[in-house]
Amino acid sequence: MSAVLNLVHDNLHEVRVDGTRMLFHIPSSSLFALDTLTAALLDRIRRQSLSAEALIDGLRTEFEAHEVAEAIRELVALELIDDGRPAGATALAHTFERFPLTTVVLNVNTGCNLSCTYCYKEDLDKPSAGRKMAFETARDAIEMMLRESPDEPRYTVVFFGGEPLSNLPLIKDVVAYCETRFPELGKQVDFVMTTNATLLADDTIDWLNAHRFGLSISIDGPKAIHDRNRLTVGGQGTYETVRRKAERLLSRYRARPVGARVTLTHGTTEVERIWDHLFNELGFAEVGFAPVTSGDISTFNLTGEELVEVFAGLKRLGQRYLEAALEGRNIGFSNMHQLITDLHEGHKKALPCGAGLKMLAVDHKGELNLCHRFTGSTLPTFGDVKNGIKREQLGDFLSQRLDRTDTGCASCRIRNLCSGGCYHESYARYGDPAHPTYHYCDLMRDWVDFGIEVYSRIMAGNPAFIEQHISPRRAS
């Protein structure tokens, strides 16, 4: 054991939580509390490259030689220190042969009865001009998914728009088809929808409940905030209608928890106020925030200063999430909940999301888009429901994003949690969906550090919260 040992800085990151040194193992997105021996080894190697013998000798008054040698072997195996031997096969292959498609997003109608000023949908139409998906196209999309990934046990069909409920007859036909087709194959299917809630009636709510839809309602907060941008085609605010319908939904819906999806645009940074209204006053189970920084209409993009304030608000709400978790309560803050889930599972993402790999969006013509945000965009499609996925083209696209050469991502400490950021965000801001979202980098690194602290405190103070609220969430 004469090789000189060096610290692999790109593979570890430390965060202090009270008096405890927490080690974030970057390759696996795993979190460890540093024991005394490991901390001493890392500190010595950080100051000066040393051989194993020198380390054993320098620590012999505090630790047994065999303990130090074993700890060194473990750190080498974790690729936290380098002993000069070839590293393990950690490089990601830049080719794709399989696309384990388990989710199709059906863009059932390009028409929408609202005219939200910040809408990113490039194929959005007024209600009278809406292009509705035909049942045959939806059926072919489902059969395409089953052909492409025949061995998966569970699939998801997402209904999207425009406003999906404006094509409710199609949705009902698709659900009826799926509830026959999937069971006869011995497989399960889930249904998911995001809706503006304005078309919800009691009989529709009861039907959605009977078929156990996962529902998200687009609502931006209290009336003064919501009505800034979420308007009717005639330019009127929609808050009163959405609130009335949402309250009706929440009073009748029992199948699954209902979430609220909030879009934060220029002039709207009041994270805590919005959460309080939607969670405490209206009673949504979860509230998730989506900051807009790269919309097509630049006047709606958050400024740099506003984005900093949004993240500060997210952290303040995250502190409330922590305080509640220590008391065994879940305050339904989706952004923090997802980060805690990723840390708990040691989530390692090669790509930012499942778009193009596990999920594709089908437009009204039956063409396959990277995700629902790209329908109607200039980004080429990747096949169609009749002929299937254009594997070579889609594989080339994903490989381009997977290759982190010269991007700075390869050495970033949150590379396996962020993976470069949202494709559409990159596409809208830089004109290139493979381009990393650099404007988020520092804020996201700080957000993950904050998440590590929150997760560590929960594990130390009330680990039962994880088993009660995090593990069941992922399992469902």
C-alpha positions as CSV (number, residue, x, y, z in Angstrom):
1,M,0.0,0.0,0.0
2,S,2.5,2.6,-1.2
3,A,0.4,4.6,-3.7
4,V,-0.2,8.2,-3.0
5,L,-3.9,8.9,-2.2
6,N,-5.7,11.9,-3.5
7,L,-9.1,13.3,-2.8
8,V,-11.6,13.0,-5.7
9,H,-13.2,16.4,-5.2
10,D,-15.9,16.0,-7.9
11,N,-17.4,13.0,-6.0
12,L,-18.0,14.5,-2.6
13,H,-19.6,17.5,-0.9
14,E,-19.9,18.2,2.8
15,V,-22.7,20.0,4.5
16,R,-22.6,20.7,8.3
17,V,-25.9,20.2,10.2
18,D,-25.4,21.5,13.7
19,G,-22.3,19.7,14.9
20,T,-22.6,16.8,12.4
21,R,-20.6,16.7,9.2
22,M,-22.8,15.2,6.5
23,L,-21.1,13.7,3.4
24,F,-23.1,13.9,0.1
25,H,-21.8,11.1,-2.1
26,I,-22.3,12.7,-5.5
27,P,-22.1,9.6,-7.8
28,S,-24.9,7.9,-5.9
29,S,-26.8,11.0,-4.5
30,S,-26.4,9.3,-1.1
31,L,-26.0,11.0,2.3
32,F,-23.9,9.9,5.2
33,A,-23.0,11.2,8.6
34,L,-19.2,11.2,8.7
35,D,-17.7,9.1,11.5
36,T,-14.6,10.3,13.3
37,L,-12.2,8.1,11.4
38,T,-13.6,8.9,7.9
39,A,-13.6,12.6,8.7
40,A,-9.9,12.4,9.9
41,L,-8.9,10.6,6.7
42,L,-10.6,13.0,4.4
43,D,-9.2,16.0,6.3
44,R,-5.6,14.7,6.1
45,I,-5.8,13.9,2.4
46,R,-7.5,17.2,1.7
47,R,-4.5,19.0,3.2
48,Q,-1.8,16.8,1.6
49,S,-1.7,13.7,-0.7
50,L,-0.4,10.8,1.5
51,S,0.2,7.1,1.1
52,A,-1.9,4.6,3.1
53,E,1.1,3.8,5.2
54,A,1.6,7.5,6.1
55,L,-2.1,7.8,7.0
56,I,-2.0,4.7,9.2
57,D,1.1,5.9,10.9
58,G,-0.3,9.4,11.4
59,L,-3.5,8.1,13.0
60,R,-2.1,5.2,15.0
61,T,-2.6,7.1,18.4
62,E,-6.3,7.4,17.7
63,F,-7.3,4.3,15.6
64,E,-6.2,0.7,15.1
65,A,-4.1,0.2,11.9
66,H,-6.6,-2.4,10.5
67,E,-9.5,0.1,11.0
68,V,-7.7,2.8,9.1
69,A,-6.8,0.4,6.3
70,E,-10.4,-0.8,6.0
71,A,-11.7,2.8,5.9
72,I,-9.2,3.6,3.1
73,R,-10.4,0.6,1.1
74,E,-14.1,1.8,1.5
75,L,-13.2,5.3,0.4
76,V,-11.4,4.0,-2.6
77,A,-14.4,1.7,-3.5
78,L,-16.7,4.8,-3.2
79,E,-14.3,6.7,-5.5
80,L,-13.9,9.4,-2.9
81,I,-10.1,8.9,-2.8
82,D,-8.0,7.8,-5.7
83,D,-5.1,5.3,-5.2
84,G,-3.9,5.5,-8.8
85,R,-5.7,2.4,-10.0
86,P,-8.1,2.7,-12.9
87,A,-11.5,4.0,-11.8
88,G,-14.6,1.8,-12.1
89,A,-16.9,2.0,-15.1
90,T,-18.7,5.2,-14.0
91,A,-18.9,6.8,-17.4
92,L,-22.3,6.7,-18.9
93,A,-22.8,5.1,-22.3
94,H,-23.9,7.7,-24.8
95,T,-26.1,5.4,-26.8
96,F,-29.7,4.2,-26.3
97,E,-31.1,1.0,-27.6
98,R,-34.2,0.6,-25.3
99,F,-36.9,3.1,-24.6
100,P,-38.9,1.7,-21.7
101,L,-41.9,3.7,-22.5
102,T,-44.5,3.6,-19.7
103,T,-46.3,6.9,-20.1
104,V,-48.1,8.5,-23.0
105,V,-49.4,12.1,-22.7
106,L,-52.4,12.5,-24.9
107,N,-52.9,16.1,-26.1
108,V,-56.7,15.6,-26.4
109,N,-57.5,19.1,-27.5
110,T,-55.5,22.1,-28.6
111,G,-58.4,24.3,-27.7
112,C,-58.7,25.9,-24.2
113,N,-61.6,27.9,-22.7
114,L,-59.1,30.1,-20.9
115,S,-56.5,32.5,-22.3
116,C,-53.8,32.5,-19.7
117,T,-51.3,35.2,-20.7
118,Y,-48.2,33.2,-19.9
119,C,-49.2,29.9,-21.5
120,Y,-46.2,28.1,-23.1
121,K,-48.4,25.9,-25.4
122,E,-47.3,26.6,-28.9
123,D,-50.3,24.7,-30.4
124,L,-52.9,26.4,-28.2
125,D,-56.2,27.4,-29.9
126,K,-59.3,29.2,-28.9
127,P,-62.2,26.8,-28.0
128,S,-63.9,27.2,-31.4
129,A,-60.6,26.4,-33.2
130,G,-59.5,23.5,-31.0
131,R,-58.1,20.5,-32.9
132,K,-59.4,17.5,-31.0
133,M,-57.6,14.1,-30.9
134,A,-59.6,11.3,-32.5
135,F,-60.2,8.1,-30.6
136,E,-58.3,6.1,-33.2
137,T,-55.2,8.2,-32.6
138,A,-55.5,7.8,-28.8
139,R,-56.0,4.0,-29.2
140,D,-53.0,3.7,-31.5
141,A,-50.9,5.7,-29.0
142,I,-51.7,3.1,-26.3
143,E,-51.1,0.2,-28.6
144,M,-47.8,1.8,-29.6
145,M,-46.7,2.1,-26.0
146,L,-47.6,-1.6,-25.4
147,R,-45.6,-2.6,-28.5
148,E,-42.6,-0.5,-27.6
149,S,-42.5,-1.7,-24.0
150,P,-44.4,-5.0,-23.7
151,D,-42.8,-6.2,-20.5
152,E,-43.7,-3.4,-18.1
153,P,-46.2,-4.2,-15.3
154,R,-47.7,-0.7,-15.0
155,Y,-48.4,2.1,-17.4
156,T,-49.8,5.7,-17.2
157,V,-52.0,7.6,-19.5
158,V,-52.0,11.3,-19.1
159,F,-54.7,13.6,-20.5
160,F,-53.5,17.1,-21.4
161,G,-54.6,20.1,-23.5
162,G,-55.5,23.0,-24.0
163,E,-58.1,22.1,-21.4
164,P,-58.5,18.3,-21.5
165,L,-62.0,18.3,-20.1
166,S,-63.1,20.1,-23.2
167,N,-62.8,16.7,-24.9
168,L,-64.3,14.6,-22.1
169,P,-66.1,12.2,-24.5
170,L,-62.7,11.1,-25.8
171,I,-61.3,10.7,-22.3
172,K,-64.2,8.5,-21.3
173,D,-63.7,6.3,-24.4
174,V,-60.0,6.0,-23.8
175,V,-60.5,5.0,-20.2
176,A,-63.1,2.4,-21.1
177,Y,-60.7,1.0,-23.7
178,C,-57.7,0.9,-21.3
179,E,-59.7,-0.7,-18.5
180,T,-60.4,-3.6,-20.8
181,R,-57.1,-3.7,-22.7
182,F,-54.6,-3.6,-19.8
183,P,-56.2,-6.1,-17.5
184,E,-56.5,-8.7,-20.3
185,L,-52.7,-8.4,-20.6
186,G,-52.3,-8.8,-16.8
187,K,-51.1,-5.2,-16.5
188,Q,-52.1,-2.1,-14.5
189,V,-52.9,1.4,-15.8
190,D,-53.2,4.7,-14.1
191,F,-54.9,7.9,-15.4
192,V,-53.6,11.4,-14.7
193,M,-54.9,14.8,-15.7
194,T,-54.0,18.5,-15.2
195,T,-57.1,20.7,-15.5
196,N,-58.0,24.4,-15.0
197,A,-61.1,23.1,-13.1
198,T,-63.6,25.4,-14.8
199,L,-65.4,22.5,-16.6
200,L,-65.7,20.3,-13.5
201,A,-69.3,19.3,-12.7
202,D,-70.5,16.9,-10.0
203,D,-71.1,14.0,-12.4
204,T,-67.6,14.6,-13.9
205,I,-66.0,14.6,-10.5
206,D,-67.7,11.4,-9.5
207,W,-66.7,9.8,-12.8
208,L,-63.0,10.8,-12.3
209,N,-63.2,9.5,-8.7
210,A,-64.6,6.2,-9.9
211,H,-61.6,5.7,-12.2
212,R,-59.0,6.9,-9.7
213,F,-57.5,9.8,-11.6
214,G,-54.5,11.5,-10.3
215,L,-55.5,15.2,-10.5
216,S,-53.6,18.5,-10.5
217,I,-55.4,21.8,-10.7
218,S,-53.8,24.8,-12.3
219,I,-54.3,27.7,-9.8
220,D,-51.9,30.5,-9.0
221,G,-53.0,31.5,-5.5
222,P,-55.4,34.1,-4.0
223,K,-57.7,36.1,-6.3
224,A,-55.4,39.1,-6.7
225,I,-52.5,36.8,-7.9
226,H,-54.5,34.2,-9.8
227,D,-56.5,36.8,-11.8
228,R,-53.3,38.6,-13.0
229,N,-52.8,36.0,-15.8
230,R,-55.4,33.2,-15.6
231,L,-58.1,34.8,-17.7
232,T,-61.0,33.8,-19.9
233,V,-60.9,34.3,-23.6
234,G,-62.8,37.5,-23.0
235,G,-60.2,38.8,-20.6
236,Q,-62.0,38.2,-17.3
237,G,-60.4,36.8,-14.1
238,T,-61.2,33.1,-13.4
239,Y,-60.4,32.9,-9.7
240,E,-64.0,32.8,-8.4
241,T,-65.0,30.0,-10.8
242,V,-61.8,28.0,-10.2
243,R,-62.1,28.3,-6.4
244,R,-65.8,27.2,-6.4
245,K,-65.1,24.2,-8.6
246,A,-61.9,23.3,-6.7
247,E,-63.8,23.4,-3.4
248,R,-66.5,21.2,-4.9
249,L,-63.9,18.7,-6.1
250,L,-62.0,18.6,-2.8
251,S,-65.2,18.0,-0.9
252,R,-66.3,15.0,-3.2
253,Y,-63.0,13.5,-4.4
254,R,-61.7,10.5,-2.4
255,A,-59.7,8.4,-4.8
256,R,-56.3,10.1,-4.5
257,P,-54.9,13.4,-3.1
258,V,-55.4,16.4,-5.3
259,G,-52.5,18.8,-5.9
260,A,-52.3,22.4,-7.0
261,R,-49.9,23.5,-9.6
262,V,-48.7,27.1,-9.3
263,T,-47.0,29.1,-12.1
264,L,-44.8,31.9,-10.8
265,T,-44.2,34.7,-13.3
266,H,-42.8,38.3,-13.3
267,G,-44.3,40.1,-10.3
268,T,-45.3,37.0,-8.4
269,T,-42.8,35.8,-5.8
270,E,-45.0,35.3,-2.7
271,V,-44.4,31.6,-2.2
272,E,-45.5,31.4,1.4
273,R,-48.7,33.4,0.9
274,I,-49.7,31.3,-2.1
275,W,-49.0,28.0,-0.3
276,D,-51.0,29.2,2.8
277,H,-54.0,30.0,0.7
278,L,-54.0,26.8,-1.3
279,F,-53.1,24.4,1.5
280,N,-54.7,25.9,4.6
281,E,-57.7,27.8,3.1
282,L,-58.7,25.7,0.1
283,G,-57.4,22.3,1.3
284,F,-55.2,21.0,-1.5
285,A,-53.1,18.0,-0.5
286,E,-50.0,19.3,-2.2
287,V,-48.8,22.6,-3.7
288,G,-46.0,22.7,-6.3
289,F,-44.4,25.8,-7.7
290,A,-43.1,26.2,-11.3
291,P,-41.0,29.4,-11.8
292,V,-41.1,30.8,-15.3
293,T,-37.7,32.2,-16.5
294,S,-37.7,31.3,-20.2
295,G,-41.3,31.7,-21.5
296,D,-41.9,32.7,-25.1
297,I,-43.3,36.1,-23.9
298,S,-40.3,37.6,-22.1
299,T,-42.4,40.1,-20.1
300,F,-43.7,37.2,-18.0
301,N,-40.3,35.8,-17.1
302,L,-39.1,36.2,-13.6
303,T,-36.1,38.6,-13.4
304,G,-32.8,37.4,-11.8
305,E,-33.7,39.3,-8.6
306,E,-37.2,37.8,-8.5
307,L,-35.8,34.3,-9.0
308,V,-33.5,34.8,-6.0
309,E,-36.5,35.9,-4.0
310,V,-38.6,32.9,-5.2
311,F,-35.9,30.5,-4.0
312,A,-35.6,32.4,-0.7
313,G,-39.4,31.9,-0.3
314,L,-39.1,28.2,-1.2
315,K,-36.4,27.9,1.6
316,R,-38.6,29.7,4.1
317,L,-41.5,27.4,3.3
318,G,-39.0,24.5,3.4
319,Q,-38.2,25.5,7.0
320,R,-41.9,25.3,7.8
321,Y,-42.0,21.9,6.1
322,L,-39.1,20.8,8.4
323,E,-40.8,22.1,11.6
324,A,-44.0,20.3,10.7
325,A,-42.2,17.0,9.8
326,L,-40.5,17.0,13.2
327,E,-44.0,17.1,14.6
328,G,-45.2,14.3,12.3
329,R,-47.2,16.6,10.0
330,N,-46.9,16.9,6.2
331,I,-47.7,20.4,4.9
332,G,-47.9,19.3,1.3
333,F,-45.0,21.3,-0.2
334,S,-44.3,19.4,-3.4
335,N,-41.0,20.8,-4.3
336,M,-39.4,20.0,-1.0
337,H,-41.2,16.7,-0.8
338,Q,-39.7,15.6,-4.1
339,L,-36.2,16.7,-3.1
340,I,-36.4,14.8,0.1
341,T,-37.7,11.7,-1.8
342,D,-34.7,11.9,-4.2
343,L,-32.2,12.2,-1.3
344,H,-33.8,9.4,0.6
345,E,-33.7,7.1,-2.4
346,G,-30.2,8.1,-3.5
347,H,-31.8,9.1,-6.8
348,K,-29.3,9.2,-9.6
349,K,-30.6,10.8,-12.8
350,A,-28.6,10.5,-16.1
351,L,-31.2,12.6,-17.8
352,P,-33.3,15.5,-16.3
353,C,-36.6,13.6,-16.6
354,G,-38.3,10.7,-18.3
355,A,-39.1,12.7,-21.4
356,G,-38.1,10.8,-24.6
357,L,-37.2,7.7,-22.6
358,K,-40.1,6.6,-20.4
359,M,-42.6,9.2,-21.6
360,L,-43.6,10.7,-24.9
361,A,-46.4,13.2,-25.7
362,V,-48.8,12.5,-28.6
363,D,-50.2,15.5,-30.4
364,H,-53.6,15.6,-32.1
365,K,-52.1,14.3,-35.3
366,G,-50.5,11.3,-33.6
367,E,-46.9,12.5,-33.8
368,L,-44.5,11.7,-30.9
369,N,-43.1,14.7,-29.1
370,L,-40.4,14.8,-26.5
371,C,-43.0,16.0,-23.9
372,H,-46.2,17.9,-23.7
373,R,-44.4,21.2,-23.7
374,F,-43.1,20.6,-27.2
375,T,-46.3,19.9,-29.0
376,G,-46.6,22.5,-31.8
377,S,-42.9,23.6,-31.4
378,T,-40.2,23.5,-34.1
379,L,-38.4,20.6,-32.4
380,P,-38.7,17.6,-34.8
381,T,-41.0,14.9,-33.6
382,F,-39.7,11.4,-33.0
383,G,-42.1,9.1,-34.8
384,D,-45.9,8.6,-34.8
385,V,-48.4,6.3,-33.2
386,K,-48.7,4.1,-36.3
387,N,-45.1,3.5,-37.1
388,G,-43.6,3.8,-33.6
389,I,-40.5,5.6,-32.3
390,K,-37.8,6.8,-34.5
391,R,-35.2,5.1,-32.4
392,E,-32.1,6.4,-34.1
393,Q,-33.2,10.0,-34.0
394,L,-34.5,9.9,-30.4
395,G,-31.4,8.0,-29.3
396,D,-29.1,10.6,-30.9
397,F,-31.1,13.4,-29.1
398,L,-30.8,11.8,-25.7
399,S,-27.2,11.0,-26.2
400,Q,-26.5,14.6,-26.9
401,R,-28.0,15.6,-23.6
402,L,-26.3,12.8,-21.8
403,D,-22.8,13.9,-23.0
404,R,-21.7,16.4,-20.4
405,T,-18.3,17.1,-22.1
406,D,-17.4,20.8,-21.8
407,T,-20.6,21.8,-20.1
408,G,-19.4,22.0,-16.5
409,C,-22.1,19.5,-15.5
410,A,-19.6,16.6,-15.2
411,S,-18.0,18.1,-12.1
412,C,-21.1,19.7,-10.6
413,R,-22.1,18.4,-7.2
414,I,-25.8,18.1,-8.1
415,R,-25.2,16.6,-11.5
416,N,-27.2,13.5,-10.7
417,L,-30.2,15.4,-9.2
418,C,-30.4,18.1,-11.9
419,S,-28.8,16.5,-15.0
420,G,-28.7,19.9,-16.8
421,G,-32.3,21.0,-16.2
422,C,-35.6,21.0,-18.1
423,Y,-35.3,20.4,-21.9
424,H,-38.0,22.9,-22.6
425,E,-36.5,25.5,-20.4
426,S,-33.2,25.1,-22.3
427,Y,-35.1,25.2,-25.6
428,A,-37.0,28.3,-24.8
429,R,-34.0,30.2,-23.3
430,Y,-31.1,29.0,-25.5
431,G,-32.8,27.6,-28.5
432,D,-31.2,24.2,-27.8
433,P,-33.0,21.6,-25.6
434,A,-29.6,19.9,-24.9
435,H,-28.1,23.1,-23.4
436,P,-27.8,23.2,-19.6
437,T,-30.0,25.7,-17.7
438,Y,-27.0,27.7,-16.4
439,H,-29.2,30.5,-15.0
440,Y,-30.5,28.0,-12.3
441,C,-27.1,26.5,-11.3
442,D,-26.1,28.4,-8.2
443,L,-29.7,28.6,-6.9
444,M,-30.2,24.9,-7.4
445,R,-26.9,24.0,-5.7
446,D,-28.0,26.1,-2.7
447,W,-31.5,24.5,-2.8
448,V,-30.0,21.0,-2.7
449,D,-27.7,21.9,0.2
450,F,-30.8,23.2,2.0
451,G,-32.6,19.9,1.2
452,I,-29.7,17.9,2.6
453,E,-29.9,19.9,5.9
454,V,-33.7,19.4,6.0
455,Y,-33.5,15.7,5.3
456,S,-30.7,15.2,7.9
457,R,-32.7,16.9,10.6
458,I,-35.8,14.9,9.8
459,M,-33.8,11.6,9.9
460,A,-32.3,12.7,13.2
461,G,-35.5,14.1,14.8
462,N,-38.4,12.1,13.4
463,P,-37.4,9.3,10.9
464,A,-40.9,7.9,11.1
465,F,-42.0,10.9,8.9
466,I,-40.0,9.4,6.0
467,E,-41.7,6.0,6.3
468,Q,-45.1,7.6,6.7
469,H,-45.0,10.3,4.0
470,I,-42.1,9.7,1.6
471,S,-41.9,6.0,1.0
472,P,-45.7,5.5,0.4
473,R,-45.7,8.5,-1.9
474,R,-43.1,6.9,-4.2
475,A,-44.7,3.5,-4.0
476,S,-48.0,4.9,-5.3
